[in-house]
Amino acid sequence: MAPILNAGASGERAPMRKAFLGTLLYLPIALVGLAFTWT
């Protein structure tokens, strides 16, 4: 947790924003895959 706290303190927001966008793009794909496996 130390590196995450240090990154937040230094103000590096680009990697966090990139990860956030990545999760936003991956969530619908994961949900569709889950629906296909359940049907």
C-alpha positions in Angstrom: 0.0 0.0 0.0 3.0 2.3 0.4 3.6 2.8 -3.3 0.0 3.6 -3.9 0.0 6.2 -1.1 3.2 7.7 -2.5 1.8 7.8 -6.0 -1.3 9.6 -4.7 0.8 12.0 -2.7 3.1 12.9 -5.6 0.0 13.8 -7.6 0.5 11.2 -10.4 -3.1 10.9 -11.7 -2.4 9.7 -15.2 -1.8 6.0 -14.3 -4.8 5.9 -12.0 -7.0 7.5 -14.7 -5.7 5.0 -17.2 -6.5 2.1 -14.9 -9.9 3.5 -14.2 -10.7 3.8 -17.9 -9.3 0.2 -18.4 -11.7 -1.1 -15.8 -14.6 0.8 -17.2 -13.9 -0.7 -20.6 -13.4 -4.2 -19.2 -16.5 -4.3 -16.9 -19.1 -4.6 -19.7 -17.0 -7.3 -21.5 -16.8 -9.3 -18.3 -20.5 -8.9 -17.7 -21.3 -10.1 -21.2 -18.9 -13.0 -20.8 -20.6 -13.9 -17.5 -24.0 -13.8 -19.1 -22.9 -16.1 -21.9 -21.4 -18.6 -19.5 -24.6 -18.6 -17.4 -27.1 -19.0 -20.2 
